[in-house]
Amino acid sequence: MGLDIRVGNSFEEHHCSHNLRELAIAANIHSQLWRGENHPEIRRACHLVEPLNRAIAFVQANRESLLPLNPVNGWGSVDSFLDFLAALRDDCQANRRHGFSVSR
């Protein structure tokens, strides 16, 4: 189980384990991704690029202090979360005008 995001008509689905929720909260991106319905201003992929950039910068700058948030069950890590954010950001940049769908 987890968060799955698909940008536009892409066949690629970006998956993030729910176990990384605490990392998403720390990086201030949880609400935009897990609870997008609370952000009517985020309707297209282009609207996610800046929040994702901020989250990526935060995780990169604070990687060591975030390591204790790695799930003890091994389902995800700070590094896999960073990979998820970067891949999603890149897809959003490439498909800026498209919408996106979220499944959780």
Steps between C-alpha positions, in 0.01 A plus 500: 500500500606853451459817304489467121514805274465499123572817302292556187456193282834358604533129552748572778359497849696658784465296817580601855444275799265629768787418737671818373216720620708647784772598253239665278365694798852612598566611141169691494371310195261252667190713471555584133554137402291292742223757550489686169128564543599757764701690235266613221782718366687184398316381191773429247846349507660846475345589836694219672845595370582771757370310805700198383812714448467635854452150643801367307718787621386440859572127490840554339596765755375298798568142391698398809247638745217327309660153514322413829174527304597203283229237556615221731326243278729591209218611270661819369778732607610862483683416178205324337277792600744741338502284185118502498486878535759559226336259254156653563640853463671408172178347366303809607752728327481296181119499504428840651161554332361161592296408799591218734319230690563381851410166649557432866 
